Amino acid sequence: MKNTSTKQWIKFGIVALIYILWCIWLRNFWLLLGLVIIYDMYISKKVHWAFWKKRGVKKQTRLIEWVDAIIFAIIAASIIRIFIFQAYIIPTPSMERELLVGDFLFVSKVAYGPRVPMTPLSVPLVHNKIPGTNIKSYSELIHWDYKRLAGLSQIKRDDIFVFNFPAGDIYIEGYENPDYHTHVRDFIQQLKSQGGNFTDAQYEQKAEELLAQRYTILDRPVDKRENFIKRCVAVAGDELEIKDGKVYTNGNPQPDFDNILLTYQIVTDANKLLSYEQLEPIGVSLANYQGYKQSGLLSLSASMAQSIQEMNGVVSVDKQLSSKGVDGRVFPFISELGWNRDHMGPLTIPAKGDIINLSVENLPFYKRIIEAYEGNTLRVEGDNIYINEQLTDAYTIKMNYYWAMGDNRHNSADSRYWGFVPEDHVVGKAWLIWMSKKPEGGIRWNRLLKSVHP
């Protein structure tokens, strides 16, 4: 310590200050004990922390220098990925035209506040599988409860955000699309069609048993479920309704984003083929285009539909909306409601602290919240509801929830099909497109360094 230079003290002071601020951000003051390690690394040097390097040797071998650089890069990149921003690639056209297949994004963690890792024992910079294999990239020996650090803002209506897939808690190995819960509902319908006199719970149990016999059923912790990106159309406490494909929150229509796509049927005369070369200039992407002759379907915005209507040889361009009626695929899977992808609600998005009066009739709205997201046991006997083996007729919501939908409304797996997005599943806010590659090859130069709106 007597030979410690002023330079070393300055380095120690800077690192210690950054570390103290980080502990305050984490709101975990036990971590301040780490200052002892930082002091030893820079000042007392009792422990040889960089064990891969020879102590007291200024000039290390080339191999050791590479190891040192790689370790530093992995640590720095991991800290950035966890606390600052994370890279994400758009894999499907569900958010077109705002986000295109092949867009490379940065997702801001500081926008809503970084989520502290819930599964800390994980291969750095990898999500849930080691690349090129089906081997899990994490261990569940240690699990941390949900905690989010202070962020720059709250989640707002119409934000484009990334979250862990809520229905991805259980999955079939090798068959993740559709999700496990959709498979269960399909099996239940098959069992009911065969006759029988069982309760809904018994049908569900039988369907799960059949799936377990045929497939390998696995589960994932919250932060290792697949990442989805959608637009948040309703936040906790909002009343949501969808009428004729239009979203309303608290009675107000969603702003008319020109990027919202719906399905249109295009009819041309004399078997005239609309080519991709005709459609690309108005914004139709290859992911949404399939060649056809006299008639075909395309995902279009209102302005795109108008442009096609004005093309030579086009007879008609008609919006294809589902009439009011039952679609057994949509949340909350109650046929009596008569909901479908274009007509839903009204329903209220649950907020932390809400007290829900439960009944057998409204339980499907909250079943996943009670069991899967907030970790309770749930049992129904006749008209009686038991939560954690206690008879009850009410439940207090523990987290905020959100409603997410893709801008490509008729080509998006979203909240209409699996329900609410829990607060602890939120990863971050879409921030910047730093690269964009066309599926057919080449770079979309006009999209580089483009911010994501709103």
C-alpha positions as CSV (number, residue, x, y, z in Angstrom):
1,M,0.0,0.0,0.0
2,K,2.9,2.3,0.7
3,N,3.8,2.1,-3.0
4,T,0.3,2.7,-4.3
5,S,0.4,5.5,-6.9
6,T,-1.9,8.4,-7.1
7,K,-3.1,7.0,-10.4
8,Q,-4.2,3.8,-8.7
9,W,-6.1,5.7,-6.1
10,I,-7.9,7.7,-8.9
11,K,-8.8,4.4,-10.7
12,F,-10.1,3.0,-7.4
13,G,-12.1,6.1,-6.7
14,I,-13.8,6.1,-10.1
15,V,-14.6,2.4,-10.1
16,A,-15.8,2.6,-6.5
17,L,-18.1,5.5,-7.3
18,I,-19.6,3.8,-10.3
19,Y,-20.1,0.6,-8.2
20,I,-21.8,2.6,-5.4
21,L,-24.2,4.2,-7.9
22,W,-24.9,0.8,-9.4
23,C,-25.8,-0.6,-5.9
24,I,-28.1,2.3,-5.3
25,W,-29.8,1.7,-8.6
26,L,-30.2,-2.0,-7.7
27,R,-31.5,-1.0,-4.2
28,N,-29.4,-3.7,-2.7
29,F,-27.0,-2.3,-0.2
30,W,-25.6,-5.7,0.8
31,L,-23.7,-5.5,-2.5
32,L,-21.7,-2.6,-1.1
33,L,-19.5,-5.3,0.5
34,G,-18.1,-5.7,-2.9
35,L,-16.2,-2.5,-2.3
36,V,-13.8,-4.6,-0.3
37,I,-13.0,-6.6,-3.4
38,I,-12.6,-3.5,-5.5
39,Y,-10.2,-2.0,-2.8
40,D,-8.1,-5.2,-2.9
41,M,-8.0,-5.2,-6.7
42,Y,-6.7,-1.7,-6.9
43,I,-5.0,-0.9,-3.6
44,S,-4.1,-3.7,-1.2
45,K,-3.7,-6.5,-3.8
46,K,-3.8,-9.4,-1.3
47,V,-5.7,-11.7,-3.6
48,H,-4.7,-12.5,-7.2
49,W,-8.1,-11.9,-8.8
50,A,-6.9,-12.2,-12.4
51,F,-5.8,-15.8,-11.8
52,W,-5.3,-16.5,-15.5
53,K,-2.4,-13.9,-15.6
54,K,1.0,-14.3,-14.1
55,R,1.3,-12.1,-11.1
56,G,3.9,-9.4,-11.2
57,V,4.6,-9.9,-14.9
58,K,3.9,-6.8,-17.0
59,K,4.4,-8.4,-20.4
60,Q,2.0,-11.4,-20.7
61,T,2.1,-14.0,-23.5
62,R,-0.1,-13.4,-26.6
63,L,-2.5,-16.2,-25.5
64,I,-3.0,-14.6,-22.0
65,E,-3.6,-11.2,-23.6
66,W,-6.3,-12.8,-25.8
67,V,-7.9,-14.5,-22.8
68,D,-7.8,-11.2,-20.9
69,A,-9.5,-9.4,-23.8
70,I,-12.1,-12.0,-24.2
71,I,-13.0,-12.1,-20.5
72,F,-13.3,-8.3,-20.5
73,A,-15.4,-8.3,-23.6
74,I,-17.8,-10.9,-22.3
75,I,-18.2,-9.1,-18.9
76,A,-18.8,-5.7,-20.6
77,A,-21.2,-7.1,-23.2
78,S,-23.2,-9.0,-20.5
79,I,-23.5,-5.9,-18.4
80,I,-24.7,-3.9,-21.4
81,R,-27.1,-6.6,-22.4
82,I,-28.7,-6.9,-18.9
83,F,-28.8,-3.3,-17.9
84,I,-28.6,-1.0,-21.0
85,F,-29.8,-2.5,-24.3
86,Q,-30.2,-5.9,-26.0
87,A,-30.1,-6.8,-29.7
88,Y,-33.1,-8.4,-31.3
89,I,-33.9,-9.6,-34.8
90,I,-37.5,-9.4,-36.3
91,P,-38.3,-13.0,-37.3
92,T,-41.9,-12.6,-38.6
93,P,-44.1,-10.0,-40.3
94,S,-46.5,-9.5,-37.4
95,M,-45.3,-5.9,-36.8
96,E,-45.1,-4.8,-40.5
97,R,-44.9,-2.1,-41.7
98,E,-43.4,-0.5,-38.7
99,L,-40.9,-3.3,-38.3
100,L,-39.9,-5.6,-41.2
101,V,-38.6,-9.1,-41.3
102,G,-34.8,-8.8,-41.2
103,D,-34.7,-5.7,-39.1
104,F,-32.0,-5.7,-36.4
105,L,-33.0,-3.8,-33.3
106,F,-31.6,-2.4,-30.1
107,V,-34.1,-2.9,-27.3
108,S,-33.7,-0.3,-24.5
109,K,-33.6,-1.8,-21.0
110,V,-33.4,1.6,-19.3
111,A,-36.7,2.8,-20.9
112,Y,-38.8,0.9,-18.4
113,G,-36.0,-0.1,-16.1
114,P,-33.8,-3.2,-16.4
115,R,-35.3,-6.4,-15.0
116,V,-32.8,-8.1,-12.7
117,P,-32.0,-11.6,-14.1
118,M,-34.4,-14.2,-12.6
119,T,-32.3,-17.1,-13.8
120,P,-28.7,-15.9,-13.1
121,L,-26.8,-19.1,-13.9
122,S,-26.7,-18.8,-17.6
123,V,-24.3,-18.9,-20.5
124,P,-23.4,-15.3,-21.2
125,L,-25.0,-13.5,-24.2
126,V,-27.2,-16.5,-25.0
127,H,-31.0,-16.7,-24.5
128,N,-32.4,-20.2,-23.8
129,K,-30.4,-22.6,-25.9
130,I,-26.7,-23.0,-26.7
131,P,-26.5,-22.0,-30.4
132,G,-26.7,-25.0,-32.8
133,T,-28.0,-27.3,-30.2
134,N,-31.2,-28.1,-28.2
135,I,-29.2,-27.9,-25.0
136,K,-30.5,-25.4,-22.3
137,S,-28.1,-22.5,-21.9
138,Y,-29.1,-22.0,-18.2
139,S,-29.5,-23.7,-14.9
140,E,-32.4,-23.3,-12.5
141,L,-30.4,-24.2,-9.4
142,I,-30.7,-20.5,-8.4
143,H,-33.9,-18.4,-9.0
144,W,-34.3,-14.8,-8.1
145,D,-37.7,-13.2,-7.6
146,Y,-38.9,-10.5,-10.0
147,K,-37.3,-7.1,-9.5
148,R,-37.1,-4.1,-11.9
149,L,-34.8,-1.2,-11.5
150,A,-35.8,2.4,-11.9
151,G,-36.4,3.4,-15.5
152,L,-37.0,6.5,-17.6
153,S,-40.7,6.0,-18.1
154,Q,-43.7,3.7,-17.6
155,I,-45.1,1.5,-20.4
156,K,-47.5,3.7,-22.4
157,R,-50.2,2.9,-24.9
158,D,-48.9,2.3,-28.4
159,D,-45.3,1.7,-27.2
160,I,-43.6,-1.1,-29.2
161,F,-42.1,-3.4,-26.6
162,V,-40.4,-6.7,-26.2
163,F,-41.6,-9.3,-23.7
164,N,-41.2,-13.0,-22.9
165,F,-44.0,-15.1,-24.4
166,P,-46.6,-15.5,-21.6
167,A,-47.9,-18.8,-23.0
168,G,-44.3,-20.2,-23.3
169,D,-44.1,-21.4,-19.7
170,I,-44.7,-25.0,-20.8
171,Y,-43.8,-26.2,-24.3
172,I,-43.6,-29.4,-26.4
173,E,-40.0,-30.2,-27.3
174,G,-39.7,-29.7,-31.1
175,Y,-43.3,-28.4,-31.4
176,E,-43.4,-24.8,-30.0
177,N,-45.8,-23.4,-32.6
178,P,-48.6,-23.5,-31.8
179,D,-48.0,-23.3,-28.1
180,Y,-48.6,-26.0,-25.5
181,H,-51.8,-24.5,-24.2
182,T,-53.3,-24.4,-27.7
183,H,-52.5,-28.1,-28.1
184,V,-54.3,-28.7,-24.8
185,R,-57.5,-26.9,-25.9
186,D,-57.4,-28.8,-29.3
187,F,-57.2,-32.1,-27.4
188,I,-60.0,-31.1,-25.1
189,Q,-62.3,-30.4,-28.2
190,Q,-61.3,-33.8,-29.6
191,L,-62.2,-35.5,-26.3
192,K,-65.5,-33.7,-26.1
193,S,-66.4,-34.7,-29.6
194,Q,-66.0,-38.3,-28.6
195,G,-68.7,-38.0,-25.9
196,G,-68.4,-38.4,-22.2
197,N,-69.6,-36.7,-19.0
198,F,-66.6,-35.0,-17.5
199,T,-66.0,-31.6,-15.8
200,D,-63.8,-29.0,-17.6
201,A,-61.0,-29.7,-15.2
202,Q,-61.2,-33.5,-15.9
203,Y,-61.1,-32.8,-19.7
204,E,-58.1,-30.6,-19.2
205,Q,-56.3,-33.2,-17.1
206,K,-57.0,-36.0,-19.7
207,A,-55.7,-33.7,-22.5
208,E,-52.5,-33.0,-20.6
209,E,-52.0,-36.7,-19.9
210,L,-52.4,-37.6,-23.6
211,L,-49.9,-34.9,-24.6
212,A,-47.5,-36.2,-22.0
213,Q,-47.8,-39.7,-23.4
214,R,-47.0,-38.5,-27.0
215,Y,-44.5,-35.8,-26.5
216,T,-41.7,-34.5,-24.2
217,I,-43.2,-31.7,-22.2
218,L,-40.8,-29.1,-20.8
219,D,-41.0,-25.8,-19.0
220,R,-39.1,-22.5,-19.0
221,P,-38.6,-19.8,-16.3
222,V,-40.0,-16.4,-17.1
223,D,-36.8,-14.7,-18.4
224,K,-35.9,-17.6,-20.6
225,R,-39.2,-17.8,-22.5
226,E,-39.1,-16.8,-26.2
227,N,-39.0,-13.0,-26.9
228,F,-42.0,-11.5,-28.7
229,I,-42.3,-7.9,-30.0
230,K,-45.7,-6.2,-30.3
231,R,-47.5,-2.9,-29.8
232,C,-48.9,-2.2,-26.3
233,V,-52.5,-1.2,-27.2
234,A,-53.8,-1.1,-23.6
235,V,-52.2,-0.7,-20.2
236,A,-53.2,-1.8,-16.7
237,G,-56.6,-0.4,-15.8
238,D,-57.7,0.4,-19.3
239,E,-61.0,-0.9,-20.8
240,L,-60.3,-2.5,-24.2
241,E,-62.7,-3.2,-27.0
242,I,-62.2,-4.3,-30.6
243,K,-65.0,-3.4,-33.1
244,D,-64.7,-4.2,-36.8
245,G,-60.9,-4.6,-36.4
246,K,-60.5,-1.2,-34.7
247,V,-59.0,-1.0,-31.2
248,Y,-60.7,1.2,-28.6
249,T,-59.3,2.0,-25.1
250,N,-61.6,3.7,-22.6
251,G,-64.0,4.4,-25.4
252,N,-61.4,6.2,-27.6
253,P,-60.2,4.8,-30.9
254,Q,-56.5,3.9,-31.3
255,P,-54.7,6.6,-33.4
256,D,-54.9,5.9,-37.2
257,F,-51.3,4.6,-37.7
258,D,-50.9,4.1,-41.4
259,N,-48.7,1.1,-40.5
260,I,-51.7,-0.9,-39.3
261,L,-52.3,-3.7,-41.8
262,L,-55.5,-5.7,-42.4
263,T,-56.3,-8.4,-44.9
264,Y,-57.7,-7.2,-48.3
265,Q,-59.0,-9.3,-51.2
266,I,-57.8,-8.0,-54.5
267,V,-59.6,-9.0,-57.7
268,T,-58.1,-8.2,-61.2
269,D,-59.5,-8.7,-64.6
270,A,-58.4,-11.1,-67.4
271,N,-56.3,-13.2,-65.0
272,K,-53.9,-10.2,-64.7
273,L,-51.1,-11.0,-62.3
274,L,-50.0,-8.2,-59.9
275,S,-46.3,-8.5,-59.7
276,Y,-44.1,-7.9,-56.7
277,E,-42.4,-5.2,-58.7
278,Q,-45.7,-3.3,-58.9
279,L,-46.4,-3.8,-55.2
280,E,-43.0,-3.2,-53.6
281,P,-42.9,0.6,-54.2
282,I,-46.1,1.1,-52.2
283,G,-44.7,-0.9,-49.3
284,V,-45.8,-4.5,-49.7
285,S,-43.1,-6.7,-48.4
286,L,-42.0,-10.0,-49.7
287,A,-43.1,-11.6,-46.5
288,N,-46.7,-10.5,-47.1
289,Y,-46.8,-11.3,-50.9
290,Q,-47.9,-14.4,-52.6
291,G,-48.3,-14.4,-56.4
292,Y,-51.9,-14.9,-57.6
293,K,-53.9,-14.4,-60.8
294,Q,-57.5,-13.1,-60.7
295,S,-58.0,-13.0,-57.0
296,G,-55.8,-13.0,-53.9
297,L,-55.3,-11.8,-50.3
298,L,-52.7,-9.2,-49.1
299,S,-52.0,-7.5,-45.8
300,L,-52.4,-3.8,-46.5
301,S,-52.7,-0.5,-44.8
302,A,-55.6,1.8,-45.9
303,S,-53.3,3.9,-48.1
304,M,-51.7,0.8,-49.7
305,A,-55.2,-0.5,-50.5
306,Q,-56.1,2.8,-52.1
307,S,-52.9,2.7,-54.3
308,I,-53.7,-0.8,-55.5
309,Q,-57.3,0.2,-56.3
310,E,-55.9,2.9,-58.7
311,M,-53.7,0.4,-60.6
312,N,-54.7,-0.7,-64.1
313,G,-56.6,-3.9,-64.3
314,V,-57.7,-3.9,-60.6
315,V,-61.4,-4.6,-60.3
316,S,-61.9,-4.4,-56.5
317,V,-60.0,-4.1,-53.2
318,D,-62.1,-5.2,-50.3
319,K,-61.3,-5.3,-46.6
320,Q,-61.7,-8.8,-45.1
321,L,-63.1,-8.6,-41.5
322,S,-64.5,-11.4,-39.5
323,S,-68.2,-11.0,-38.8
324,K,-69.4,-11.0,-35.2
325,G,-69.3,-14.6,-34.1
326,V,-67.5,-17.3,-32.2
327,D,-63.8,-18.1,-32.7
328,G,-62.7,-20.8,-30.3
329,R,-59.1,-19.7,-30.7
330,V,-59.4,-16.3,-29.0
331,F,-59.0,-15.4,-25.4
332,P,-60.7,-16.2,-23.0
333,F,-62.0,-19.2,-25.0
334,I,-65.6,-18.8,-23.9
335,S,-67.9,-19.6,-26.8
336,E,-70.9,-17.7,-25.3
337,L,-69.1,-14.4,-25.6
338,G,-69.0,-14.7,-29.4
339,W,-65.6,-13.0,-29.7
340,N,-63.2,-13.3,-32.6
341,R,-60.0,-11.5,-33.9
342,D,-62.0,-8.4,-35.1
343,H,-64.7,-8.2,-32.4
344,M,-63.7,-8.5,-28.7
345,G,-64.6,-7.0,-25.4
346,P,-65.1,-4.8,-23.6
347,L,-62.7,-6.2,-21.0
348,T,-60.6,-4.4,-18.3
349,I,-56.9,-4.9,-18.2
350,P,-56.0,-6.0,-14.6
351,A,-53.9,-3.6,-12.5
352,K,-51.9,-4.2,-9.4
353,G,-54.2,-4.0,-6.4
354,D,-57.4,-4.7,-8.2
355,I,-59.8,-6.9,-6.3
356,I,-61.6,-9.3,-8.7
357,N,-64.9,-10.8,-7.6
358,L,-64.5,-14.3,-8.9
359,S,-67.2,-16.7,-10.3
360,V,-67.1,-19.8,-12.4
361,E,-68.3,-17.7,-15.3
362,N,-65.5,-15.1,-15.2
363,L,-62.7,-17.4,-14.0
364,P,-61.3,-18.1,-17.5
365,F,-60.2,-14.4,-17.7
366,Y,-58.1,-14.7,-14.6
367,K,-57.1,-18.4,-14.4
368,R,-53.7,-17.9,-16.0
369,I,-53.0,-14.9,-13.8
370,I,-53.8,-16.7,-10.6
371,E,-52.0,-20.0,-11.4
372,A,-49.2,-19.4,-14.0
373,Y,-48.2,-15.7,-13.5
374,E,-48.8,-15.2,-9.8
375,G,-47.9,-18.7,-8.5
376,N,-51.1,-19.9,-6.7
377,T,-52.9,-23.2,-6.8
378,L,-56.4,-23.1,-8.2
379,R,-59.2,-25.6,-7.9
380,V,-62.9,-25.5,-8.8
381,E,-65.5,-27.8,-7.3
382,G,-69.0,-27.1,-8.6
383,D,-69.5,-23.4,-8.1
384,N,-66.8,-23.2,-5.4
385,I,-63.3,-21.7,-6.2
386,Y,-60.3,-22.6,-4.0
387,I,-57.1,-20.6,-4.2
388,N,-54.2,-22.2,-2.3
389,E,-56.8,-24.6,-0.9
390,Q,-58.8,-21.7,0.6
391,L,-62.5,-21.2,-0.4
392,T,-62.8,-17.7,-1.9
393,D,-64.9,-15.5,-4.1
394,A,-62.3,-12.7,-4.6
395,Y,-58.7,-12.3,-5.7
396,T,-56.3,-9.4,-5.4
397,I,-54.1,-8.8,-8.5
398,K,-50.4,-8.7,-7.6
399,M,-48.9,-7.2,-10.8
400,N,-49.8,-4.8,-13.7
401,Y,-50.8,-6.4,-17.0
402,Y,-50.9,-5.2,-20.6
403,W,-52.6,-6.0,-23.9
404,A,-50.2,-6.5,-26.9
405,M,-51.2,-6.7,-30.6
406,G,-49.2,-6.9,-33.8
407,D,-49.7,-4.1,-36.4
408,N,-50.2,-6.8,-39.0
409,R,-53.5,-7.5,-37.4
410,H,-54.5,-10.6,-39.3
411,N,-51.1,-12.2,-39.2
412,S,-50.1,-11.8,-35.6
413,A,-50.1,-14.2,-32.6
414,D,-50.8,-11.8,-29.8
415,S,-53.0,-11.1,-26.8
416,R,-56.1,-11.9,-28.7
417,Y,-55.0,-15.5,-28.6
418,W,-53.3,-15.9,-25.2
419,G,-54.4,-13.0,-23.1
420,F,-52.6,-10.5,-20.9
421,V,-48.9,-9.7,-20.7
422,P,-47.6,-9.7,-17.1
423,E,-45.4,-6.9,-15.9
424,D,-42.6,-9.3,-15.0
425,H,-42.4,-10.6,-18.6
426,V,-41.5,-7.2,-20.0
427,V,-38.0,-7.0,-21.4
428,G,-37.7,-3.5,-22.8
429,K,-38.8,-0.9,-25.4
430,A,-37.9,-1.1,-29.1
431,W,-35.5,1.7,-29.7
432,L,-33.3,1.7,-32.8
433,I,-33.0,-0.2,-36.1
434,W,-29.2,-0.5,-36.6
435,M,-29.3,-2.9,-39.5
436,S,-32.0,-4.2,-41.9
437,K,-31.5,-7.1,-44.3
438,K,-34.0,-8.1,-47.1
439,P,-35.2,-11.7,-46.9
440,E,-34.3,-12.1,-50.6
441,G,-30.8,-10.6,-50.0
442,G,-29.3,-7.2,-49.7
443,I,-29.5,-4.3,-47.2
444,R,-32.4,-1.8,-46.8
445,W,-30.1,1.2,-46.6
446,N,-33.0,3.6,-45.9
447,R,-33.8,1.8,-42.6
448,L,-30.3,2.0,-41.0
449,L,-30.1,3.9,-37.7
450,K,-33.9,4.5,-37.9
451,S,-35.6,5.1,-34.6
452,V,-38.7,3.0,-33.7
453,H,-41.9,5.0,-33.2
454,P,-43.7,6.2,-31.3
